[in-house]
Amino acid sequence: MALKFYWYPKCGTCRKAKKWLDDHQVDYEAIHIVENPPTLTELEQFYKSSGLEIKKFFNTSGKKYRELGLKDKVKTASEEELLELLAGDGMLIKRPILTDGERVTVGFNEEEFTKTWL
């Protein structure tokens, strides 16, 4: 199965990750995270599979995150509320997200990509 690569083409980090995947000839399906964001169910699965804290799924440097004042809300909201927020707006999601259905990486770290996807 090809990996699912949720990305935003205007994002520099996403472009670096895409270049890494292409350079290493990793097969993937590119999915525009704003036009086709992951569903609530998919996000919940990513979160549980990743072993990461839910706040790691938020694009904390994004304009939308700041506009909505999520810095404090992320600390107090329930897991369900946070997943619903993420599912409601692809711009809130840290990107790229790469998954094979079992493993998940969030953001781009070359060492992590090498360890997980090669």
VMD Tcl script that builds the backbone (N, CA, C; Angstrom):
set m [mol new atoms 354]
animate dup $m
set s [atomselect $m all]
$s set {name element resname resid chain x y z} {
  {N N MET 1 A 0.847 -1.197 0.000}
  {CA C MET 1 A 0.000 0.000 0.000}
  {C C MET 1 A 0.878 1.241 0.000}
  {N N ALA 2 A 0.532 2.174 -0.856}
  {CA C ALA 2 A 1.266 3.444 -0.881}
  {C C ALA 2 A 0.978 4.223 0.396}
  {N N LEU 3 A 1.949 4.977 0.825}
  {CA C LEU 3 A 1.764 5.829 1.986}
  {C C LEU 3 A 0.812 6.961 1.622}
  {N N LYS 4 A 0.091 7.441 2.616}
  {CA C LYS 4 A -0.726 8.650 2.437}
  {C C LYS 4 A 0.101 9.817 2.971}
  {N N PHE 5 A 0.283 10.802 2.120}
  {CA C PHE 5 A 1.105 11.969 2.425}
  {C C PHE 5 A 0.196 13.192 2.417}
  {N N TYR 6 A -0.242 13.614 3.611}
  {CA C TYR 6 A -1.082 14.805 3.740}
  {C C TYR 6 A -0.165 16.016 3.790}
  {N N TRP 7 A -0.335 16.917 2.813}
  {CA C TRP 7 A 0.566 18.054 2.733}
  {C C TRP 7 A -0.151 19.294 2.224}
  {N N TYR 8 A 0.540 20.424 2.345}
  {CA C TYR 8 A 0.064 21.705 1.843}
  {C C TYR 8 A 1.166 22.201 0.911}
  {N N PRO 9 A 0.910 22.250 -0.402}
  {CA C PRO 9 A 1.968 22.555 -1.368}
  {C C PRO 9 A 2.727 23.872 -1.137}
  {N N LYS 10 A 2.106 24.844 -0.474}
  {CA C LYS 10 A 2.787 26.121 -0.229}
  {C C LYS 10 A 3.691 26.079 1.003}
  {N N CYS 11 A 3.653 24.975 1.727}
  {CA C CYS 11 A 4.426 24.821 2.965}
  {C C CYS 11 A 5.844 24.343 2.639}
  {N N GLY 12 A 6.845 25.097 3.065}
  {CA C GLY 12 A 8.241 24.748 2.811}
  {C C GLY 12 A 8.628 23.408 3.409}
  {N N THR 13 A 8.165 23.134 4.613}
  {CA C THR 13 A 8.477 21.862 5.274}
  {C C THR 13 A 7.875 20.700 4.483}
  {N N CYS 14 A 6.671 20.892 3.977}
  {CA C CYS 14 A 6.026 19.846 3.171}
  {C C CYS 14 A 6.810 19.594 1.887}
  {N N ARG 15 A 7.286 20.667 1.270}
  {CA C ARG 15 A 8.054 20.506 0.030}
  {C C ARG 15 A 9.366 19.763 0.303}
  {N N LYS 16 A 10.000 20.041 1.439}
  {CA C LYS 16 A 11.226 19.307 1.807}
  {C C LYS 16 A 10.920 17.823 1.996}
  {N N ALA 17 A 9.805 17.543 2.672}
  {CA C ALA 17 A 9.419 16.149 2.911}
  {C C ALA 17 A 9.116 15.444 1.587}
  {N N LYS 18 A 8.421 16.121 0.692}
  {CA C LYS 18 A 8.102 15.549 -0.618}
  {C C LYS 18 A 9.383 15.257 -1.400}
  {N N LYS 19 A 10.329 16.184 -1.359}
  {CA C LYS 19 A 11.605 15.986 -2.047}
  {C C LYS 19 A 12.319 14.763 -1.462}
  {N N TRP 20 A 12.316 14.638 -0.142}
  {CA C TRP 20 A 12.949 13.492 0.517}
  {C C TRP 20 A 12.294 12.189 0.031}
  {N N LEU 21 A 10.969 12.159 0.007}
  {CA C LEU 21 A 10.259 10.955 -0.443}
  {C C LEU 21 A 10.614 10.627 -1.894}
  {N N ASP 22 A 10.625 11.657 -2.740}
  {CA C ASP 22 A 10.960 11.447 -4.150}
  {C C ASP 22 A 12.409 10.981 -4.314}
  {N N ASP 23 A 13.314 11.626 -3.589}
  {CA C ASP 23 A 14.739 11.261 -3.668}
  {C C ASP 23 A 14.984 9.814 -3.232}
  {N N HIS 24 A 14.177 9.335 -2.278}
  {CA C HIS 24 A 14.338 7.973 -1.761}
  {C C HIS 24 A 13.384 6.986 -2.433}
  {N N GLN 25 A 12.707 7.454 -3.481}
  {CA C GLN 25 A 11.799 6.628 -4.273}
  {C C GLN 25 A 10.758 5.902 -3.418}
  {N N VAL 26 A 10.206 6.639 -2.471}
  {CA C VAL 26 A 9.153 6.106 -1.615}
  {C C VAL 26 A 7.812 6.345 -2.327}
  {N N ASP 27 A 7.023 5.309 -2.445}
  {CA C ASP 27 A 5.722 5.392 -3.108}
  {C C ASP 27 A 4.709 6.027 -2.151}
  {N N TYR 28 A 4.011 7.068 -2.617}
  {CA C TYR 28 A 3.031 7.729 -1.760}
  {C C TYR 28 A 1.913 8.334 -2.595}
  {N N GLU 29 A 0.801 8.571 -1.905}
  {CA C GLU 29 A -0.341 9.269 -2.490}
  {C C GLU 29 A -0.367 10.638 -1.827}
  {N N ALA 30 A -0.176 11.693 -2.615}
  {CA C ALA 30 A -0.186 13.056 -2.073}
  {C C ALA 30 A -1.623 13.534 -1.927}
  {N N ILE 31 A -1.962 14.006 -0.739}
  {CA C ILE 31 A -3.311 14.492 -0.447}
  {C C ILE 31 A -3.198 15.920 0.088}
  {N N HIS 32 A -3.870 16.844 -0.571}
  {CA C HIS 32 A -3.864 18.257 -0.155}
  {C C HIS 32 A -4.628 18.359 1.161}
  {N N ILE 33 A -3.938 18.725 2.232}
  {CA C ILE 33 A -4.517 18.680 3.578}
  {C C ILE 33 A -5.624 19.699 3.810}
  {N N VAL 34 A -5.661 20.779 3.010}
  {CA C VAL 34 A -6.710 21.778 3.175}
  {C C VAL 34 A -7.935 21.412 2.327}
  {N N GLU 35 A -7.691 20.956 1.098}
  {CA C GLU 35 A -8.798 20.581 0.218}
  {C C GLU 35 A -9.428 19.246 0.622}
  {N N ASN 36 A -8.620 18.327 1.149}
  {CA C ASN 36 A -9.097 16.999 1.567}
  {C C ASN 36 A -8.522 16.640 2.934}
  {N N PRO 37 A -8.923 17.364 3.975}
  {CA C PRO 37 A -8.346 17.074 5.296}
  {C C PRO 37 A -8.745 15.691 5.801}
  {N N PRO 38 A -7.911 15.117 6.658}
  {CA C PRO 38 A -8.273 13.821 7.244}
  {C C PRO 38 A -9.573 13.966 8.039}
  {N N THR 39 A -10.355 12.910 8.061}
  {CA C THR 39 A -11.611 12.911 8.816}
  {C C THR 39 A -11.314 12.818 10.318}
  {N N LEU 40 A -12.336 13.023 11.099}
  {CA C LEU 40 A -12.217 12.890 12.550}
  {C C LEU 40 A -11.729 11.484 12.901}
  {N N THR 41 A -12.293 10.482 12.256}
  {CA C THR 41 A -11.897 9.087 12.508}
  {C C THR 41 A -10.435 8.857 12.144}
  {N N GLU 42 A -10.011 9.385 10.986}
  {CA C GLU 42 A -8.613 9.233 10.565}
  {C C GLU 42 A -7.674 9.939 11.545}
  {N N LEU 43 A -8.034 11.151 11.940}
  {CA C LEU 43 A -7.190 11.897 12.883}
  {C C LEU 43 A -7.057 11.161 14.214}
  {N N GLU 44 A -8.151 10.598 14.671}
  {CA C GLU 44 A -8.113 9.844 15.925}
  {C C GLU 44 A -7.177 8.641 15.792}
  {N N GLN 45 A -7.250 7.980 14.640}
  {CA C GLN 45 A -6.381 6.825 14.393}
  {C C GLN 45 A -4.912 7.270 14.316}
  {N N PHE 46 A -4.648 8.387 13.625}
  {CA C PHE 46 A -3.278 8.911 13.532}
  {C C PHE 46 A -2.742 9.202 14.928}
  {N N TYR 47 A -3.561 9.884 15.706}
  {CA C TYR 47 A -3.177 10.273 17.067}
  {C C TYR 47 A -2.834 9.039 17.901}
  {N N LYS 48 A -3.699 8.056 17.889}
  {CA C LYS 48 A -3.471 6.851 18.698}
  {C C LYS 48 A -2.267 6.045 18.192}
  {N N SER 49 A -2.086 5.978 16.873}
  {CA C SER 49 A -0.971 5.217 16.299}
  {C C SER 49 A 0.379 5.895 16.509}
  {N N SER 50 A 0.371 7.218 16.573}
  {CA C SER 50 A 1.626 7.973 16.613}
  {C C SER 50 A 2.343 7.916 17.952}
  {N N GLY 51 A 1.556 7.776 19.033}
  {CA C GLY 51 A 2.153 7.836 20.360}
  {C C GLY 51 A 2.497 9.258 20.787}
  {N N LEU 52 A 2.103 10.237 19.981}
  {CA C LEU 52 A 2.388 11.647 20.284}
  {C C LEU 52 A 1.261 12.257 21.112}
  {N N GLU 53 A 1.587 13.358 21.788}
  {CA C GLU 53 A 0.550 14.120 22.474}
  {C C GLU 53 A -0.315 14.769 21.401}
  {N N ILE 54 A -1.574 14.983 21.721}
  {CA C ILE 54 A -2.480 15.545 20.723}
  {C C ILE 54 A -2.057 16.957 20.304}
  {N N LYS 55 A -1.439 17.703 21.205}
  {CA C LYS 55 A -1.034 19.066 20.836}
  {C C LYS 55 A 0.021 19.076 19.725}
  {N N LYS 56 A 0.720 17.947 19.531}
  {CA C LYS 56 A 1.724 17.849 18.464}
  {C C LYS 56 A 1.078 17.834 17.080}
  {N N PHE 57 A -0.229 17.643 17.017}
  {CA C PHE 57 A -0.938 17.635 15.744}
  {C C PHE 57 A -1.389 19.032 15.313}
  {N N PHE 58 A -1.190 20.017 16.175}
  {CA C PHE 58 A -1.592 21.384 15.846}
  {C C PHE 58 A -0.451 22.155 15.198}
  {N N ASN 59 A -0.785 22.897 14.161}
  {CA C ASN 59 A 0.154 23.787 13.492}
  {C C ASN 59 A 0.242 25.060 14.335}
  {N N THR 60 A 1.062 25.011 15.379}
  {CA C THR 60 A 1.117 26.106 16.351}
  {C C THR 60 A 1.701 27.392 15.782}
  {N N SER 61 A 2.385 27.316 14.664}
  {CA C SER 61 A 2.942 28.536 14.066}
  {C C SER 61 A 1.996 29.131 13.017}
  {N N GLY 62 A 0.859 28.488 12.824}
  {CA C GLY 62 A -0.095 28.947 11.821}
  {C C GLY 62 A -0.927 30.131 12.275}
  {N N LYS 63 A -1.322 30.934 11.305}
  {CA C LYS 63 A -2.139 32.123 11.546}
  {C C LYS 63 A -3.478 31.746 12.189}
  {N N LYS 64 A -4.095 30.703 11.679}
  {CA C LYS 64 A -5.415 30.271 12.164}
  {C C LYS 64 A -5.349 29.873 13.646}
  {N N TYR 65 A -4.280 29.191 14.026}
  {CA C TYR 65 A -4.077 28.761 15.417}
  {C C TYR 65 A -4.053 29.981 16.340}
  {N N ARG 66 A -3.310 31.021 15.911}
  {CA C ARG 66 A -3.213 32.241 16.716}
  {C C ARG 66 A -4.534 33.002 16.729}
  {N N GLU 67 A -5.179 33.107 15.562}
  {CA C GLU 67 A -6.452 33.828 15.473}
  {C C GLU 67 A -7.507 33.230 16.397}
  {N N LEU 68 A -7.533 31.924 16.501}
  {CA C LEU 68 A -8.522 31.241 17.334}
  {C C LEU 68 A -8.101 31.167 18.804}
  {N N GLY 69 A -6.922 31.672 19.130}
  {CA C GLY 69 A -6.439 31.655 20.511}
  {C C GLY 69 A -6.353 30.247 21.079}
  {N N LEU 70 A -5.829 29.332 20.305}
  {CA C LEU 70 A -5.825 27.927 20.720}
  {C C LEU 70 A -4.725 27.557 21.707}
  {N N LYS 71 A -3.767 28.441 21.899}
  {CA C LYS 71 A -2.651 28.125 22.801}
  {C C LYS 71 A -3.157 27.674 24.173}
  {N N ASP 72 A -4.104 28.416 24.726}
  {CA C ASP 72 A -4.638 28.058 26.041}
  {C C ASP 72 A -5.678 26.945 25.958}
  {N N LYS 73 A -6.474 26.967 24.900}
  {CA C LYS 73 A -7.533 25.960 24.752}
  {C C LYS 73 A -6.947 24.551 24.646}
  {N N VAL 74 A -5.816 24.426 23.970}
  {CA C VAL 74 A -5.193 23.105 23.789}
  {C C VAL 74 A -4.836 22.489 25.148}
  {N N LYS 75 A -4.563 23.330 26.124}
  {CA C LYS 75 A -4.177 22.837 27.456}
  {C C LYS 75 A -5.368 22.305 28.247}
  {N N THR 76 A -6.577 22.821 27.949}
  {CA C THR 76 A -7.728 22.493 28.792}
  {C C THR 76 A -8.822 21.688 28.106}
  {N N ALA 77 A -8.876 21.732 26.781}
  {CA C ALA 77 A -9.954 21.049 26.051}
  {C C ALA 77 A -9.788 19.531 26.109}
  {N N SER 78 A -10.885 18.845 25.922}
  {CA C SER 78 A -10.845 17.381 25.907}
  {C C SER 78 A -10.228 16.900 24.594}
  {N N GLU 79 A -9.803 15.657 24.617}
  {CA C GLU 79 A -9.236 15.025 23.427}
  {C C GLU 79 A -10.239 15.096 22.268}
  {N N GLU 80 A -11.497 14.805 22.565}
  {CA C GLU 80 A -12.547 14.822 21.544}
  {C C GLU 80 A -12.718 16.225 20.946}
  {N N GLU 81 A -12.739 17.256 21.799}
  {CA C GLU 81 A -12.876 18.640 21.311}
  {C C GLU 81 A -11.707 19.016 20.403}
  {N N LEU 82 A -10.510 18.618 20.789}
  {CA C LEU 82 A -9.319 18.950 20.008}
  {C C LEU 82 A -9.323 18.228 18.659}
  {N N LEU 83 A -9.713 16.967 18.649}
  {CA C LEU 83 A -9.799 16.226 17.393}
  {C C LEU 83 A -10.848 16.846 16.473}
  {N N GLU 84 A -11.961 17.303 17.037}
  {CA C GLU 84 A -13.009 17.948 16.237}
  {C C GLU 84 A -12.497 19.253 15.633}
  {N N LEU 85 A -11.731 20.010 16.416}
  {CA C LEU 85 A -11.136 21.251 15.896}
  {C C LEU 85 A -10.225 20.948 14.710}
  {N N LEU 86 A -9.375 19.959 14.883}
  {CA C LEU 86 A -8.444 19.575 13.818}
  {C C LEU 86 A -9.191 19.110 12.565}
  {N N ALA 87 A -10.215 18.294 12.758}
  {CA C ALA 87 A -10.975 17.759 11.624}
  {C C ALA 87 A -11.740 18.855 10.893}
  {N N GLY 88 A -12.018 19.940 11.591}
  {CA C GLY 88 A -12.798 21.023 11.008}
  {C C GLY 88 A -12.014 21.975 10.134}
  {N N ASP 89 A -10.683 21.933 10.205}
  {CA C ASP 89 A -9.892 22.888 9.434}
  {C C ASP 89 A -8.479 22.349 9.198}
  {N N GLY 90 A -8.194 22.003 7.941}
  {CA C GLY 90 A -6.890 21.457 7.587}
  {C C GLY 90 A -5.729 22.389 7.890}
  {N N MET 91 A -5.997 23.705 7.957}
  {CA C MET 91 A -4.922 24.661 8.251}
  {C C MET 91 A -4.468 24.586 9.707}
  {N N LEU 92 A -5.251 23.962 10.559}
  {CA C LEU 92 A -4.863 23.817 11.968}
  {C C LEU 92 A -3.933 22.622 12.193}
  {N N ILE 93 A -3.862 21.739 11.213}
  {CA C ILE 93 A -3.111 20.487 11.374}
  {C C ILE 93 A -1.640 20.678 11.007}
  {N N LYS 94 A -0.778 20.230 11.908}
  {CA C LYS 94 A 0.664 20.252 11.615}
  {C C LYS 94 A 0.912 19.316 10.444}
  {N N ARG 95 A 1.751 19.760 9.557}
  {CA C ARG 95 A 1.993 18.988 8.351}
  {C C ARG 95 A 3.467 18.901 8.044}
  {N N PRO 96 A 3.816 17.947 7.209}
  {CA C PRO 96 A 2.977 16.908 6.625}
  {C C PRO 96 A 2.691 15.783 7.613}
  {N N ILE 97 A 1.650 15.030 7.301}
  {CA C ILE 97 A 1.361 13.784 8.016}
  {C C ILE 97 A 1.578 12.664 7.004}
  {N N LEU 98 A 2.319 11.668 7.417}
  {CA C LEU 98 A 2.610 10.523 6.554}
  {C C LEU 98 A 2.197 9.265 7.311}
  {N N THR 99 A 1.430 8.403 6.648}
  {CA C THR 99 A 0.972 7.187 7.318}
  {C C THR 99 A 0.866 6.020 6.348}
  {N N ASP 100 A 1.082 4.835 6.881}
  {CA C ASP 100 A 0.871 3.614 6.110}
  {C C ASP 100 A -0.310 2.840 6.680}
  {N N GLY 101 A -1.067 3.488 7.554}
  {CA C GLY 101 A -2.214 2.839 8.182}
  {C C GLY 101 A -1.898 2.326 9.575}
  {N N GLU 102 A -0.610 2.139 9.859}
  {CA C GLU 102 A -0.186 1.688 11.185}
  {C C GLU 102 A 0.771 2.686 11.830}
  {N N ARG 103 A 1.779 3.092 11.047}
  {CA C ARG 103 A 2.752 4.064 11.548}
  {C C ARG 103 A 2.377 5.458 11.053}
  {N N VAL 104 A 2.751 6.463 11.847}
  {CA C VAL 104 A 2.421 7.853 11.515}
  {C C VAL 104 A 3.589 8.745 11.898}
  {N N THR 105 A 3.936 9.682 10.997}
  {CA C THR 105 A 4.872 10.739 11.373}
  {C C THR 105 A 4.165 12.068 11.120}
  {N N VAL 106 A 4.470 13.034 11.981}
  {CA C VAL 106 A 3.880 14.370 11.885}
  {C C VAL 106 A 5.016 15.371 11.784}
  {N N GLY 107 A 4.955 16.230 10.759}
  {CA C GLY 107 A 6.057 17.154 10.507}
  {C C GLY 107 A 7.143 16.426 9.725}
  {N N PHE 108 A 8.234 17.124 9.468}
  {CA C PHE 108 A 9.328 16.491 8.728}
  {C C PHE 108 A 10.618 16.576 9.511}
  {N N ASN 109 A 11.149 15.403 9.809}
  {CA C ASN 109 A 12.445 15.271 10.441}
  {C C ASN 109 A 13.146 14.165 9.651}
  {N N GLU 110 A 14.247 14.529 8.991}
  {CA C GLU 110 A 14.913 13.581 8.087}
  {C C GLU 110 A 15.290 12.277 8.793}
  {N N GLU 111 A 15.807 12.393 10.006}
  {CA C GLU 111 A 16.202 11.210 10.760}
  {C C GLU 111 A 14.994 10.310 11.050}
  {N N GLU 112 A 13.898 10.937 11.454}
  {CA C GLU 112 A 12.654 10.200 11.753}
  {C C GLU 112 A 12.108 9.541 10.486}
  {N N PHE 113 A 12.122 10.255 9.372}
  {CA C PHE 113 A 11.658 9.703 8.096}
  {C C PHE 113 A 12.505 8.493 7.707}
  {N N THR 114 A 13.820 8.630 7.833}
  {CA C THR 114 A 14.720 7.522 7.478}
  {C C THR 114 A 14.429 6.301 8.328}
  {N N LYS 115 A 14.270 6.516 9.625}
  {CA C LYS 115 A 14.017 5.427 10.559}
  {C C LYS 115 A 12.653 4.764 10.302}
  {N N THR 116 A 11.642 5.574 9.974}
  {CA C THR 116 A 10.279 5.065 9.847}
  {C C THR 116 A 9.931 4.570 8.453}
  {N N TRP 117 A 10.407 5.263 7.417}
  {CA C TRP 117 A 9.891 4.996 6.071}
  {C C TRP 117 A 10.878 4.323 5.107}
  {N N LEU 118 A 12.100 4.051 5.538}
  {CA C LEU 118 A 13.027 3.332 4.645}
  {C C LEU 118 A 13.222 1.900 5.126}
}
mol reanalyze $m
mol bondsrecalc $m
mol representation Tube
mol addrep $m
